[in-house]
């Protein structure tokens, strides 16, 4: 069962990476809305609580950018929202958010309403406010190093010259130990301007590949939330690597 609670003034300590000593440190938490999930234990009647996930898609707000390569992160959030029946109906920290769950695990879906390059301004405050540890912050973004429609789910990594990812890392005290789901969009052809390529919409063939990738991505996110980086994720990444491999 998913529910919201009002937390009293208190100090809460959450696990953090040794290499990121300042992020999610023990801090005073004001009375606010937090998200939790509980499941009754049939043996002794106790309840199990699950750590929430913050799943953030990177993109640019506004109809002008809808369907462009740089907005596939937003599209993945929309796909998860539809699949899990989560309404994106609240604005917090300049971000459109929706609270729901995958199974018994609570998730917070987020679409920052600043431009891609300033995404960290939303992610940092949300992660701190809901006390989500780094290992449960999933960033979904467009990845030019992958062929169009190919996905890659990793437990950590650098920014890969993606300015949105760079901004998020800067607002997480430089930490890189958070999961990320890259959605391949390919490279600009010939001498095409990079910005023009990112803000371009997909061809009909590319669109079909992206739509298929979004469906596969929803299943991958479900697996990650419920089981973590298990062998299932390894098999997923391997299958994606050879998805369009020609025999």
C-alpha atoms as an extended CHARMM CRD file, in Angstrom:
* protein
*
       247  EXT
         1         1  UNK       CA              0.0000000000        0.0000000000        0.0000000000  PROA      1               0.0000000000
         2         2  UNK       CA              1.3280000000        3.4420000000       -0.9300000000  PROA      2               0.0000000000
         3         3  UNK       CA              0.6300000000        6.3110000000        1.3870000000  PROA      3               0.0000000000
         4         4  UNK       CA              1.7800000000        9.8020000000        2.2900000000  PROA      4               0.0000000000
         5         5  UNK       CA              2.7810000000       10.9140000000        5.7480000000  PROA      5               0.0000000000
         6         6  UNK       CA              3.5620000000       14.2470000000        7.3480000000  PROA      6               0.0000000000
         7         7  UNK       CA              6.9740000000       13.9850000000        8.9120000000  PROA      7               0.0000000000
         8         8  UNK       CA              7.7060000000       15.8870000000       12.1330000000  PROA      8               0.0000000000
         9         9  UNK       CA             10.8350000000       17.9570000000       12.6080000000  PROA      9               0.0000000000
        10        10  UNK       CA             13.6150000000       15.4660000000       12.9120000000  PROA      10              0.0000000000
        11        11  UNK       CA             17.0880000000       14.5070000000       11.7770000000  PROA      11              0.0000000000
        12        12  UNK       CA             17.2320000000       11.6280000000        9.3180000000  PROA      12              0.0000000000
        13        13  UNK       CA             20.3850000000        9.9240000000        8.1240000000  PROA      13              0.0000000000
        14        14  UNK       CA             20.4980000000        8.0620000000        4.7890000000  PROA      14              0.0000000000
        15        15  UNK       CA             23.2530000000        5.9030000000        3.2390000000  PROA      15              0.0000000000
        16        16  UNK       CA             25.6420000000        7.7480000000        0.9690000000  PROA      16              0.0000000000
        17        17  UNK       CA             28.6750000000        6.9900000000       -1.1030000000  PROA      17              0.0000000000
        18        18  UNK       CA             32.0310000000        7.4580000000        0.6880000000  PROA      18              0.0000000000
        19        19  UNK       CA             33.2090000000        9.5060000000       -2.2900000000  PROA      19              0.0000000000
        20        20  UNK       CA             30.2820000000       11.9240000000       -1.9480000000  PROA      20              0.0000000000
        21        21  UNK       CA             30.4910000000       12.9570000000        1.7170000000  PROA      21              0.0000000000
        22        22  UNK       CA             28.2550000000       16.0180000000        1.4690000000  PROA      22              0.0000000000
        23        23  UNK       CA             25.2260000000       14.7830000000       -0.4490000000  PROA      23              0.0000000000
        24        24  UNK       CA             22.2720000000       13.4790000000        1.5730000000  PROA      24              0.0000000000
        25        25  UNK       CA             24.1160000000       14.0490000000        4.7990000000  PROA      25              0.0000000000
        26        26  UNK       CA             22.2480000000       14.0260000000        8.0960000000  PROA      26              0.0000000000
        27        27  UNK       CA             20.0770000000       17.1100000000        8.0330000000  PROA      27              0.0000000000
        28        28  UNK       CA             17.0610000000       18.6940000000        9.6610000000  PROA      28              0.0000000000
        29        29  UNK       CA             13.8610000000       17.8030000000        7.8200000000  PROA      29              0.0000000000
        30        30  UNK       CA             10.8880000000       20.1740000000        8.2200000000  PROA      30              0.0000000000
        31        31  UNK       CA              7.3050000000       18.9720000000        8.4490000000  PROA      31              0.0000000000
        32        32  UNK       CA              6.4150000000       18.0040000000        4.9010000000  PROA      32              0.0000000000
        33        33  UNK       CA              4.8740000000       15.3910000000        2.6570000000  PROA      33              0.0000000000
        34        34  UNK       CA              6.9810000000       12.2720000000        2.1940000000  PROA      34              0.0000000000
        35        35  UNK       CA              6.3040000000        9.0490000000        0.3490000000  PROA      35              0.0000000000
        36        36  UNK       CA              6.5160000000        5.5570000000        1.7230000000  PROA      36              0.0000000000
        37        37  UNK       CA              5.1980000000        2.1150000000        0.9690000000  PROA      37              0.0000000000
        38        38  UNK       CA              4.4490000000       -0.6340000000        3.4410000000  PROA      38              0.0000000000
        39        39  UNK       CA              3.7100000000       -4.3270000000        3.2210000000  PROA      39              0.0000000000
        40        40  UNK       CA              2.4040000000       -6.3120000000        6.2100000000  PROA      40              0.0000000000
        41        41  UNK       CA              4.6910000000       -9.0910000000        7.3400000000  PROA      41              0.0000000000
        42        42  UNK       CA              2.5900000000      -12.2560000000        7.6640000000  PROA      42              0.0000000000
        43        43  UNK       CA              4.8780000000      -13.6740000000       10.3290000000  PROA      43              0.0000000000
        44        44  UNK       CA              4.8190000000      -11.0410000000       13.0370000000  PROA      44              0.0000000000
        45        45  UNK       CA              2.5040000000       -8.3000000000       11.7890000000  PROA      45              0.0000000000
        46        46  UNK       CA              5.3530000000       -5.8010000000       11.3020000000  PROA      46              0.0000000000
        47        47  UNK       CA              5.4560000000       -3.5950000000        8.2280000000  PROA      47              0.0000000000
        48        48  UNK       CA              8.2640000000       -3.4390000000        5.6910000000  PROA      48              0.0000000000
        49        49  UNK       CA              9.1090000000        0.0080000000        4.3470000000  PROA      49              0.0000000000
        50        50  UNK       CA             10.6240000000        0.5420000000        0.9120000000  PROA      50              0.0000000000
        51        51  UNK       CA             13.0280000000        3.2950000000       -0.0900000000  PROA      51              0.0000000000
        52        52  UNK       CA             11.4140000000        5.4360000000       -2.8280000000  PROA      52              0.0000000000
        53        53  UNK       CA             12.8650000000        5.9160000000       -6.2970000000  PROA      53              0.0000000000
        54        54  UNK       CA             13.1900000000        9.2920000000       -8.0010000000  PROA      54              0.0000000000
        55        55  UNK       CA             12.9650000000        8.7850000000      -11.7770000000  PROA      55              0.0000000000
        56        56  UNK       CA             13.8190000000       11.9090000000      -13.7460000000  PROA      56              0.0000000000
        57        57  UNK       CA             13.5090000000       12.4030000000      -17.4900000000  PROA      57              0.0000000000
        58        58  UNK       CA             15.5890000000       15.1150000000      -19.1280000000  PROA      58              0.0000000000
        59        59  UNK       CA             13.9930000000       17.3410000000      -21.7550000000  PROA      59              0.0000000000
        60        60  UNK       CA             12.8230000000       20.8060000000      -22.6960000000  PROA      60              0.0000000000
        61        61  UNK       CA              9.3450000000       22.0180000000      -21.6550000000  PROA      61              0.0000000000
        62        62  UNK       CA              6.7980000000       23.2670000000      -24.1690000000  PROA      62              0.0000000000
        63        63  UNK       CA              5.0350000000       21.9300000000      -27.2630000000  PROA      63              0.0000000000
        64        64  UNK       CA              7.8100000000       23.3230000000      -29.4430000000  PROA      64              0.0000000000
        65        65  UNK       CA             10.1470000000       20.5620000000      -28.2780000000  PROA      65              0.0000000000
        66        66  UNK       CA              7.6620000000       17.6920000000      -28.1020000000  PROA      66              0.0000000000
        67        67  UNK       CA              8.8640000000       14.6620000000      -30.0570000000  PROA      67              0.0000000000
        68        68  UNK       CA             12.4120000000       15.9380000000      -30.5890000000  PROA      68              0.0000000000
        69        69  UNK       CA             15.5310000000       13.8660000000      -29.9760000000  PROA      69              0.0000000000
        70        70  UNK       CA             16.5090000000       15.8830000000      -26.9050000000  PROA      70              0.0000000000
        71        71  UNK       CA             13.1560000000       15.0740000000      -25.2630000000  PROA      71              0.0000000000
        72        72  UNK       CA             13.1630000000       11.2700000000      -25.2280000000  PROA      72              0.0000000000
        73        73  UNK       CA             13.7770000000       11.4330000000      -21.4660000000  PROA      73              0.0000000000
        74        74  UNK       CA             10.4150000000       13.1750000000      -21.0780000000  PROA      74              0.0000000000
        75        75  UNK       CA              8.8170000000       10.5660000000      -23.3270000000  PROA      75              0.0000000000
        76        76  UNK       CA             10.0530000000        7.7470000000      -21.1080000000  PROA      76              0.0000000000
        77        77  UNK       CA              8.5420000000        9.4050000000      -18.0430000000  PROA      77              0.0000000000
        78        78  UNK       CA              5.2450000000        9.7320000000      -19.9240000000  PROA      78              0.0000000000
        79        79  UNK       CA              5.4040000000        6.0410000000      -20.8570000000  PROA      79              0.0000000000
        80        80  UNK       CA              6.0100000000        4.9860000000      -17.2500000000  PROA      80              0.0000000000
        81        81  UNK       CA              3.2240000000        7.3110000000      -16.1130000000  PROA      81              0.0000000000
        82        82  UNK       CA              0.7280000000        5.6810000000      -18.4780000000  PROA      82              0.0000000000
        83        83  UNK       CA              1.8740000000        2.1200000000      -17.7540000000  PROA      83              0.0000000000
        84        84  UNK       CA              1.6660000000        2.5270000000      -13.9670000000  PROA      84              0.0000000000
        85        85  UNK       CA             -1.3720000000        4.8120000000      -13.8810000000  PROA      85              0.0000000000
        86        86  UNK       CA              0.5170000000        7.6960000000      -12.2680000000  PROA      86              0.0000000000
        87        87  UNK       CA             -0.8840000000       11.2030000000      -12.8010000000  PROA      87              0.0000000000
        88        88  UNK       CA              1.6700000000       13.9170000000      -13.4990000000  PROA      88              0.0000000000
        89        89  UNK       CA             -0.2930000000       16.7030000000      -11.8600000000  PROA      89              0.0000000000
        90        90  UNK       CA              1.9040000000       18.5290000000       -9.3380000000  PROA      90              0.0000000000
        91        91  UNK       CA              4.5570000000       21.2210000000       -9.6710000000  PROA      91              0.0000000000
        92        92  UNK       CA              7.3810000000       21.1990000000       -7.1350000000  PROA      92              0.0000000000
        93        93  UNK       CA             10.8850000000       22.6820000000       -7.3970000000  PROA      93              0.0000000000
        94        94  UNK       CA             10.0840000000       23.8640000000      -10.9430000000  PROA      94              0.0000000000
        95        95  UNK       CA              9.3020000000       20.2580000000      -11.8600000000  PROA      95              0.0000000000
        96        96  UNK       CA              6.1960000000       18.4160000000      -13.0280000000  PROA      96              0.0000000000
        97        97  UNK       CA              5.9220000000       15.3770000000      -10.7470000000  PROA      97              0.0000000000
        98        98  UNK       CA              3.7280000000       12.3740000000      -10.1330000000  PROA      98              0.0000000000
        99        99  UNK       CA              3.7400000000       10.0490000000       -7.1230000000  PROA      99              0.0000000000
       100       100  UNK       CA              2.8160000000        6.3910000000       -7.4290000000  PROA      100             0.0000000000
       101       101  UNK       CA              4.3540000000        2.9590000000       -7.1710000000  PROA      101             0.0000000000
       102       102  UNK       CA              5.7310000000       -0.0310000000       -9.0250000000  PROA      102             0.0000000000
       103       103  UNK       CA              4.3590000000       -2.9730000000       -7.1010000000  PROA      103             0.0000000000
       104       104  UNK       CA              4.8480000000       -1.9670000000       -3.4630000000  PROA      104             0.0000000000
       105       105  UNK       CA              7.8230000000        0.2880000000       -4.1820000000  PROA      105             0.0000000000
       106       106  UNK       CA              7.0230000000        4.0320000000       -4.2190000000  PROA      106             0.0000000000
       107       107  UNK       CA              8.2990000000        6.0680000000       -7.1560000000  PROA      107             0.0000000000
       108       108  UNK       CA              8.3990000000        9.7740000000       -7.8680000000  PROA      108             0.0000000000
       109       109  UNK       CA              8.3070000000       10.6120000000      -11.5890000000  PROA      109             0.0000000000
       110       110  UNK       CA              9.7690000000       13.9760000000      -12.5480000000  PROA      110             0.0000000000
       111       111  UNK       CA             10.0180000000       16.1980000000      -15.6310000000  PROA      111             0.0000000000
       112       112  UNK       CA             12.0450000000       19.3570000000      -14.8460000000  PROA      112             0.0000000000
       113       113  UNK       CA             10.4190000000       22.4460000000      -16.3360000000  PROA      113             0.0000000000
       114       114  UNK       CA             13.6850000000       24.3160000000      -16.7830000000  PROA      114             0.0000000000
       115       115  UNK       CA             15.6310000000       23.6620000000      -19.9790000000  PROA      115             0.0000000000
       116       116  UNK       CA             17.7530000000       20.5090000000      -20.2520000000  PROA      116             0.0000000000
       117       117  UNK       CA             21.0070000000       22.2770000000      -19.4110000000  PROA      117             0.0000000000
       118       118  UNK       CA             19.6010000000       23.3560000000      -16.0290000000  PROA      118             0.0000000000
       119       119  UNK       CA             18.0010000000       20.0510000000      -14.9960000000  PROA      119             0.0000000000
       120       120  UNK       CA             20.1320000000       19.7870000000      -11.8630000000  PROA      120             0.0000000000
       121       121  UNK       CA             18.3570000000       22.7840000000      -10.3590000000  PROA      121             0.0000000000
       122       122  UNK       CA             15.3020000000       20.5380000000      -10.0140000000  PROA      122             0.0000000000
       123       123  UNK       CA             16.8770000000       17.1410000000       -9.3260000000  PROA      123             0.0000000000
       124       124  UNK       CA             19.0400000000       18.2090000000       -6.3950000000  PROA      124             0.0000000000
       125       125  UNK       CA             16.2100000000       19.8010000000       -4.3540000000  PROA      125             0.0000000000
       126       126  UNK       CA             13.7950000000       16.9390000000       -5.0570000000  PROA      126             0.0000000000
       127       127  UNK       CA             16.3070000000       14.2940000000       -4.0100000000  PROA      127             0.0000000000
       128       128  UNK       CA             17.0830000000       16.2080000000       -0.8070000000  PROA      128             0.0000000000
       129       129  UNK       CA             13.4360000000       16.9650000000       -0.0150000000  PROA      129             0.0000000000
       130       130  UNK       CA             12.2540000000       13.3740000000       -0.3720000000  PROA      130             0.0000000000
       131       131  UNK       CA             15.5060000000       12.0030000000        1.0800000000  PROA      131             0.0000000000
       132       132  UNK       CA             16.1580000000        9.7100000000       -1.8890000000  PROA      132             0.0000000000
       133       133  UNK       CA             19.6320000000        8.1070000000       -1.7440000000  PROA      133             0.0000000000
       134       134  UNK       CA             21.8900000000        8.3540000000       -4.7840000000  PROA      134             0.0000000000
       135       135  UNK       CA             21.4400000000        4.6900000000       -5.6860000000  PROA      135             0.0000000000
       136       136  UNK       CA             17.6960000000        5.3500000000       -6.1630000000  PROA      136             0.0000000000
       137       137  UNK       CA             17.9500000000        8.3980000000       -8.4250000000  PROA      137             0.0000000000
       138       138  UNK       CA             17.4190000000        7.2310000000      -12.0140000000  PROA      138             0.0000000000
       139       139  UNK       CA             18.1940000000        9.7400000000      -14.7820000000  PROA      139             0.0000000000
       140       140  UNK       CA             16.6870000000        9.0790000000      -18.2240000000  PROA      140             0.0000000000
       141       141  UNK       CA             18.3270000000       10.9840000000      -21.0900000000  PROA      141             0.0000000000
       142       142  UNK       CA             19.1540000000       11.0230000000      -24.7990000000  PROA      142             0.0000000000
       143       143  UNK       CA             22.4540000000        9.3300000000      -25.6590000000  PROA      143             0.0000000000
       144       144  UNK       CA             24.2330000000       10.0860000000      -28.9370000000  PROA      144             0.0000000000
       145       145  UNK       CA             26.8460000000        7.3660000000      -28.4260000000  PROA      145             0.0000000000
       146       146  UNK       CA             24.1220000000        4.7190000000      -28.8880000000  PROA      146             0.0000000000
       147       147  UNK       CA             22.3100000000        3.8590000000      -32.1510000000  PROA      147             0.0000000000
       148       148  UNK       CA             18.7750000000        5.1690000000      -32.4300000000  PROA      148             0.0000000000
       149       149  UNK       CA             16.3790000000        3.1820000000      -30.2410000000  PROA      149             0.0000000000
       150       150  UNK       CA             19.0640000000        1.2600000000      -28.3420000000  PROA      150             0.0000000000
       151       151  UNK       CA             18.9210000000        1.4910000000      -24.5270000000  PROA      151             0.0000000000
       152       152  UNK       CA             21.5970000000        1.1630000000      -21.8550000000  PROA      152             0.0000000000
       153       153  UNK       CA             20.9650000000        0.9590000000      -18.1070000000  PROA      153             0.0000000000
       154       154  UNK       CA             23.9760000000        1.6250000000      -15.8690000000  PROA      154             0.0000000000
       155       155  UNK       CA             24.4710000000        1.9810000000      -12.0860000000  PROA      155             0.0000000000
       156       156  UNK       CA             26.8120000000        4.9900000000      -12.4440000000  PROA      156             0.0000000000
       157       157  UNK       CA             28.9510000000        6.9350000000      -14.8820000000  PROA      157             0.0000000000
       158       158  UNK       CA             30.1220000000       10.3380000000      -16.0540000000  PROA      158             0.0000000000
       159       159  UNK       CA             28.1980000000       13.0400000000      -17.8700000000  PROA      159             0.0000000000
       160       160  UNK       CA             29.4160000000       12.0190000000      -21.3280000000  PROA      160             0.0000000000
       161       161  UNK       CA             29.4070000000       15.6900000000      -22.4540000000  PROA      161             0.0000000000
       162       162  UNK       CA             25.6170000000       15.7850000000      -21.9560000000  PROA      162             0.0000000000
       163       163  UNK       CA             24.9370000000       19.2060000000      -20.4380000000  PROA      163             0.0000000000
       164       164  UNK       CA             21.7860000000       18.0640000000      -18.6680000000  PROA      164             0.0000000000
       165       165  UNK       CA             23.6320000000       15.2030000000      -17.0180000000  PROA      165             0.0000000000
       166       166  UNK       CA             26.4890000000       17.5650000000      -16.1750000000  PROA      166             0.0000000000
       167       167  UNK       CA             24.0350000000       19.9270000000      -14.4570000000  PROA      167             0.0000000000
       168       168  UNK       CA             22.5470000000       17.0930000000      -12.4060000000  PROA      168             0.0000000000
       169       169  UNK       CA             25.9740000000       15.9420000000      -11.2410000000  PROA      169             0.0000000000
       170       170  UNK       CA             26.9100000000       19.4880000000      -10.2490000000  PROA      170             0.0000000000
       171       171  UNK       CA             23.7790000000       19.7480000000       -8.0910000000  PROA      171             0.0000000000
       172       172  UNK       CA             24.4980000000       16.3760000000       -6.4830000000  PROA      172             0.0000000000
       173       173  UNK       CA             27.8370000000       17.6200000000       -5.1680000000  PROA      173             0.0000000000
       174       174  UNK       CA             29.6850000000       16.1750000000       -8.1540000000  PROA      174             0.0000000000
       175       175  UNK       CA             28.5230000000       12.6340000000       -7.4040000000  PROA      175             0.0000000000
       176       176  UNK       CA             28.2490000000       10.1690000000      -10.2750000000  PROA      176             0.0000000000
       177       177  UNK       CA             27.0960000000        7.0860000000       -8.3280000000  PROA      177             0.0000000000
       178       178  UNK       CA             23.4810000000        7.2360000000       -9.4710000000  PROA      178             0.0000000000
       179       179  UNK       CA             21.7290000000        5.0350000000      -12.0810000000  PROA      179             0.0000000000
       180       180  UNK       CA             21.0390000000        6.2700000000      -15.5760000000  PROA      180             0.0000000000
       181       181  UNK       CA             19.0570000000        5.0010000000      -18.5570000000  PROA      181             0.0000000000
       182       182  UNK       CA             20.4470000000        6.2050000000      -21.8590000000  PROA      182             0.0000000000
       183       183  UNK       CA             18.1440000000        6.2020000000      -24.8850000000  PROA      183             0.0000000000
       184       184  UNK       CA             20.0910000000        6.0890000000      -28.1330000000  PROA      184             0.0000000000
       185       185  UNK       CA             19.4010000000        8.8190000000      -30.6800000000  PROA      185             0.0000000000
       186       186  UNK       CA             22.4510000000        8.3240000000      -32.9160000000  PROA      186             0.0000000000
       187       187  UNK       CA             24.8170000000       10.9910000000      -34.2360000000  PROA      187             0.0000000000
       188       188  UNK       CA             24.1070000000       13.9470000000      -36.5290000000  PROA      188             0.0000000000
       189       189  UNK       CA             24.7190000000       13.0480000000      -40.1820000000  PROA      189             0.0000000000
       190       190  UNK       CA             27.5690000000       14.6690000000      -42.0560000000  PROA      190             0.0000000000
       191       191  UNK       CA             28.2660000000       18.2050000000      -40.9360000000  PROA      191             0.0000000000
       192       192  UNK       CA             24.8120000000       18.8450000000      -39.4890000000  PROA      192             0.0000000000
       193       193  UNK       CA             24.7970000000       21.2660000000      -36.5550000000  PROA      193             0.0000000000
       194       194  UNK       CA             24.5600000000       19.4440000000      -33.2230000000  PROA      194             0.0000000000
       195       195  UNK       CA             21.8900000000       21.7130000000      -31.7700000000  PROA      195             0.0000000000
       196       196  UNK       CA             19.7730000000       21.4040000000      -34.8980000000  PROA      196             0.0000000000
       197       197  UNK       CA             20.0820000000       17.6130000000      -34.7080000000  PROA      197             0.0000000000
       198       198  UNK       CA             19.0170000000       17.4620000000      -31.0570000000  PROA      198             0.0000000000
       199       199  UNK       CA             15.9920000000       19.6640000000      -31.6850000000  PROA      199             0.0000000000
       200       200  UNK       CA             14.9700000000       17.7190000000      -34.7850000000  PROA      200             0.0000000000
       201       201  UNK       CA             12.0780000000       15.2540000000      -34.7820000000  PROA      201             0.0000000000
       202       202  UNK       CA             12.5830000000       11.6150000000      -35.7070000000  PROA      202             0.0000000000
       203       203  UNK       CA             11.9950000000       10.1580000000      -39.1570000000  PROA      203             0.0000000000
       204       204  UNK       CA              9.1580000000        7.6260000000      -39.4650000000  PROA      204             0.0000000000
       205       205  UNK       CA             11.5800000000        4.6920000000      -39.2030000000  PROA      205             0.0000000000
       206       206  UNK       CA             13.4070000000        6.2400000000      -36.2510000000  PROA      206             0.0000000000
       207       207  UNK       CA             10.0700000000        6.9750000000      -34.5670000000  PROA      207             0.0000000000
       208       208  UNK       CA              9.0920000000        3.3050000000      -34.6780000000  PROA      208             0.0000000000
       209       209  UNK       CA             12.4350000000        2.3680000000      -33.1310000000  PROA      209             0.0000000000
       210       210  UNK       CA             11.9980000000        4.9270000000      -30.3490000000  PROA      210             0.0000000000
       211       211  UNK       CA              8.4240000000        3.8130000000      -29.6260000000  PROA      211             0.0000000000
       212       212  UNK       CA              9.6180000000        0.1980000000      -29.3020000000  PROA      212             0.0000000000
       213       213  UNK       CA             12.4760000000        1.3650000000      -27.0710000000  PROA      213             0.0000000000
       214       214  UNK       CA             10.0800000000        3.2080000000      -24.7650000000  PROA      214             0.0000000000
       215       215  UNK       CA              8.0490000000        0.0290000000      -24.2260000000  PROA      215             0.0000000000
       216       216  UNK       CA             11.2150000000       -1.9380000000      -23.4780000000  PROA      216             0.0000000000
       217       217  UNK       CA             12.4210000000        0.8480000000      -21.2130000000  PROA      217             0.0000000000
       218       218  UNK       CA              9.2970000000        0.6860000000      -19.0680000000  PROA      218             0.0000000000
       219       219  UNK       CA              9.9110000000       -3.0190000000      -18.4410000000  PROA      219             0.0000000000
       220       220  UNK       CA             13.5730000000       -2.3610000000      -17.6540000000  PROA      220             0.0000000000
       221       221  UNK       CA             12.6630000000        0.3570000000      -15.1420000000  PROA      221             0.0000000000
       222       222  UNK       CA             10.1550000000       -1.9740000000      -13.4880000000  PROA      222             0.0000000000
       223       223  UNK       CA             12.8440000000       -4.6380000000      -13.1710000000  PROA      223             0.0000000000
       224       224  UNK       CA             15.3300000000       -2.1390000000      -11.7160000000  PROA      224             0.0000000000
       225       225  UNK       CA             12.8710000000       -0.7760000000       -9.1420000000  PROA      225             0.0000000000
       226       226  UNK       CA             11.7560000000       -4.2300000000       -8.0200000000  PROA      226             0.0000000000
       227       227  UNK       CA             15.0130000000       -6.1840000000       -8.2490000000  PROA      227             0.0000000000
       228       228  UNK       CA             17.8970000000       -3.7030000000       -8.5220000000  PROA      228             0.0000000000
       229       229  UNK       CA             20.8520000000       -4.2860000000      -10.8230000000  PROA      229             0.0000000000
       230       230  UNK       CA             20.3260000000       -8.0200000000      -11.1010000000  PROA      230             0.0000000000
       231       231  UNK       CA             21.1670000000      -10.4930000000      -13.8450000000  PROA      231             0.0000000000
       232       232  UNK       CA             17.9630000000       -9.3630000000      -15.5480000000  PROA      232             0.0000000000
       233       233  UNK       CA             19.4930000000       -5.9700000000      -16.2060000000  PROA      233             0.0000000000
       234       234  UNK       CA             22.6760000000       -7.5820000000      -17.5480000000  PROA      234             0.0000000000
       235       235  UNK       CA             20.5750000000       -9.6240000000      -19.9840000000  PROA      235             0.0000000000
       236       236  UNK       CA             18.5990000000       -6.5150000000      -20.9230000000  PROA      236             0.0000000000
       237       237  UNK       CA             21.7600000000       -4.5630000000      -21.7690000000  PROA      237             0.0000000000
       238       238  UNK       CA             23.1800000000       -7.4710000000      -23.7600000000  PROA      238             0.0000000000
       239       239  UNK       CA             19.9590000000       -7.8130000000      -25.7360000000  PROA      239             0.0000000000
       240       240  UNK       CA             19.9520000000       -4.0800000000      -26.4760000000  PROA      240             0.0000000000
       241       241  UNK       CA             23.5630000000       -4.1770000000      -27.6430000000  PROA      241             0.0000000000
       242       242  UNK       CA             22.7100000000       -6.6330000000      -30.4070000000  PROA      242             0.0000000000
       243       243  UNK       CA             19.1270000000       -5.4940000000      -31.0580000000  PROA      243             0.0000000000
       244       244  UNK       CA             19.8350000000       -4.1760000000      -34.5480000000  PROA      244             0.0000000000
       245       245  UNK       CA             22.8380000000       -6.3850000000      -35.2190000000  PROA      245             0.0000000000
       246       246  UNK       CA             22.7050000000       -7.7010000000      -38.7720000000  PROA      246             0.0000000000
       247       247  UNK       CA             23.6820000000      -11.3620000000      -39.1450000000  PROA      247             0.0000000000
